[in-house]
């Protein structure tokens, strides 16, 4: 069963991408609620960082998940992660209790870029060792 699923999804052999996706998912969840409850501040800059942090870490999480589950190339994984998060922002424009924010999309792009740099660097190290 797992082999069939692996062939269908083309799951990446490097489990580090799964570990990174799970780790950054936990950070993302922490940033969406508990961190905001813990950090009470009057600083506009810190409030801005707390506001965009979930999208930054969501960009990283989605990139690594996409890379692990489908062995996507880094640019494709980045585009898919950003597209998903941009769609979420577009949907929020039509939800009365939410608001869309361009800074959230920018944070998602930056998070995806950070993840892409990590993935490219990791693949170059693996190629240098003759792993890939």
VOPAGU-2260 file (C-alpha; in pm, 1 decimal, decimal comma):
REM VOPAGU-2260
SITE   aa  ch    i         X         Y         Z
SITE  UNK   A    0       0,0       0,0       0,0
SITE  UNK   A    1     271,4     248,0      97,1
SITE  UNK   A    2     473,0     159,5    -213,7
SITE  UNK   A    3     170,3     228,8    -434,2
SITE  UNK   A    4     111,9     559,0    -259,1
SITE  UNK   A    5     481,1     644,1    -285,6
SITE  UNK   A    6     480,1     576,2    -661,8
SITE  UNK   A    7     162,6     779,9    -710,6
SITE  UNK   A    8     283,3    1077,4    -511,6
SITE  UNK   A    9     651,6    1039,6    -596,0
SITE  UNK   A   10     741,8    1087,6    -229,8
SITE  UNK   A   11    1092,7    1223,4    -181,9
SITE  UNK   A   12    1340,7     976,5     -34,9
SITE  UNK   A   13    1499,0    1243,5     186,5
SITE  UNK   A   14    1294,6    1237,3     508,3
SITE  UNK   A   15    1452,2    1567,8     612,8
SITE  UNK   A   16    1188,6    1749,8     405,8
SITE  UNK   A   17     914,3    1578,0     606,7
SITE  UNK   A   18    1088,4    1666,1     934,5
SITE  UNK   A   19    1124,3    2028,0     823,8
SITE  UNK   A   20     758,9    2044,8     714,6
SITE  UNK   A   21     640,5    1909,6    1050,2
SITE  UNK   A   22     875,1    2137,3    1247,3
SITE  UNK   A   23     770,5    2451,4    1063,3
SITE  UNK   A   24     404,3    2345,5    1086,2
SITE  UNK   A   25     440,9    2348,6    1464,5
SITE  UNK   A   26     606,7    2692,5    1449,0
SITE  UNK   A   27     326,6    2813,2    1218,1
SITE  UNK   A   28      57,1    2692,0    1460,6
SITE  UNK   A   29     242,7    2859,9    1749,1
SITE  UNK   A   30     252,5    3189,2    1555,3
SITE  UNK   A   31    -119,8    3185,6    1475,1
SITE  UNK   A   32    -229,6    3195,1    1836,6
SITE  UNK   A   33     -13,9    3122,6    2139,9
SITE  UNK   A   34     267,7    3359,7    2042,1
SITE  UNK   A   35      16,8    3643,2    1999,3
SITE  UNK   A   36    -132,3    3567,3    2340,7
SITE  UNK   A   37     210,7    3559,8    2506,4
SITE  UNK   A   38     361,3    3869,2    2343,9
SITE  UNK   A   39     169,6    4180,7    2437,2
SITE  UNK   A   40     330,3    4488,6    2287,6
SITE  UNK   A   41     261,6    4846,9    2188,7
SITE  UNK   A   42     533,4    4839,7    1924,5
SITE  UNK   A   43     386,1    4871,3    1575,3
SITE  UNK   A   44     686,7    4690,4    1429,6
SITE  UNK   A   45     645,5    4388,5    1659,2
SITE  UNK   A   46     271,4    4378,9    1589,5
SITE  UNK   A   47     351,7    4380,0    1217,3
SITE  UNK   A   48     595,8    4091,2    1262,5
SITE  UNK   A   49     341,6    3897,1    1467,3
SITE  UNK   A   50      82,8    3963,3    1196,4
SITE  UNK   A   51     289,6    3831,1     905,8
SITE  UNK   A   52     476,0    3553,0    1090,3
SITE  UNK   A   53     204,7    3289,8    1029,3
SITE  UNK   A   54     222,4    3345,3     653,1
SITE  UNK   A   55     602,4    3343,8     655,9
SITE  UNK   A   56     611,1    3006,6     830,6
SITE  UNK   A   57     318,9    2875,7     624,5
SITE  UNK   A   58     523,7    2949,9     311,2
SITE  UNK   A   59     812,5    2747,0     451,5
SITE  UNK   A   60     584,7    2464,0     566,9
SITE  UNK   A   61     398,9    2432,6     236,5
SITE  UNK   A   62     724,3    2441,9      39,2
SITE  UNK   A   63     878,4    2154,3     235,1
SITE  UNK   A   64     553,6    1954,7     231,9
SITE  UNK   A   65     523,3    1994,7    -145,9
SITE  UNK   A   66     887,6    1898,2    -191,5
SITE  UNK   A   67     850,6    1588,2      26,1
SITE  UNK   A   68     515,9    1461,1    -103,9
SITE  UNK   A   69     577,2    1508,9    -476,7
SITE  UNK   A   70     954,3    1555,4    -512,3
SITE  UNK   A   71     879,2    1889,6    -676,8
SITE  UNK   A   72    1161,4    2101,1    -805,8
SITE  UNK   A   73    1228,1    2403,2    -582,6
SITE  UNK   A   74    1079,7    2664,5    -816,3
SITE  UNK   A   75     759,0    2463,3    -862,9
SITE  UNK   A   76     726,6    2403,5    -488,5
SITE  UNK   A   77     771,5    2778,0    -428,8
SITE  UNK   A   78     510,5    2870,3    -689,5
SITE  UNK   A   79     256,8    2623,0    -550,2
SITE  UNK   A   80     308,8    2733,1    -189,5
SITE  UNK   A   81     272,2    3100,3    -281,7
SITE  UNK   A   82     -30,7    3029,6    -503,7
SITE  UNK   A   83    -209,4    2846,2    -221,6
SITE  UNK   A   84    -139,4    3121,8      29,8
SITE  UNK   A   85    -233,8    3395,2    -218,5
SITE  UNK   A   86    -564,7    3215,7    -280,5
SITE  UNK   A   87    -624,6    3211,4      94,2
SITE  UNK   A   88    -574,6    3588,3     100,8
SITE  UNK   A   89    -813,4    3634,2    -193,6
SITE  UNK   A   90   -1080,0    3424,4     -19,8
SITE  UNK   A   91   -1034,9    3636,9     293,5
SITE  UNK   A   92   -1143,4    3944,7      96,5
SITE  UNK   A   93   -1494,3    3797,0      89,4
SITE  UNK   A   94   -1506,1    3687,8     453,1
SITE  UNK   A   95   -1643,3    3954,8     687,2
SITE  UNK   A   96   -1445,6    3837,9     991,2
SITE  UNK   A   97   -1110,3    3828,9     806,2
SITE  UNK   A   98    -906,3    4075,1     607,0
SITE  UNK   A   99    -672,7    4023,7     316,8
SITE  UNK   A  100    -329,5    4178,8     338,3
SITE  UNK   A  101     -62,2    4216,8      72,0
SITE  UNK   A  102     204,2    4193,5     343,9
SITE  UNK   A  103      84,1    3839,5     417,5
SITE  UNK   A  104     145,0    3740,8      55,2
SITE  UNK   A  105     488,6    3904,3      64,2
SITE  UNK   A  106     569,1    3717,5     387,7
SITE  UNK   A  107     460,6    3389,9     224,3
SITE  UNK   A  108     688,9    3460,7     -72,3
SITE  UNK   A  109     981,1    3537,2     159,4
SITE  UNK   A  110     915,7    3221,9     362,5
SITE  UNK   A  111     902,9    3014,7      45,0
SITE  UNK   A  112    1227,4    3172,9     -75,2
SITE  UNK   A  113    1400,4    3087,4     253,2
SITE  UNK   A  114    1281,9    2727,0     219,8
SITE  UNK   A  115    1390,0    2716,9    -145,1
SITE  UNK   A  116    1740,3    2833,9     -53,6
SITE  UNK   A  117    1760,2    2560,6     212,2
SITE  UNK   A  118    1640,2    2295,4     -34,9
SITE  UNK   A  119    1880,2    2404,4    -310,8
SITE  UNK   A  120    2169,2    2413,0     -65,8
SITE  UNK   A  121    2071,8    2069,5      67,2
SITE  UNK   A  122    2053,2    1918,7    -282,0
SITE  UNK   A  123    2394,4    2063,7    -374,7
SITE  UNK   A  124    2545,6    1907,2     -63,8
SITE  UNK   A  125    2379,9    1573,5    -150,0
SITE  UNK   A  126    2508,5    1590,5    -509,2
SITE  UNK   A  127    2856,9    1670,1    -379,4
SITE  UNK   A  128    2844,0    1353,0    -169,4
SITE  UNK   A  129    2711,6    1152,6    -463,0
SITE  UNK   A  130    2380,8    1084,1    -289,2
SITE  UNK   A  131    2142,0    1218,7    -551,6
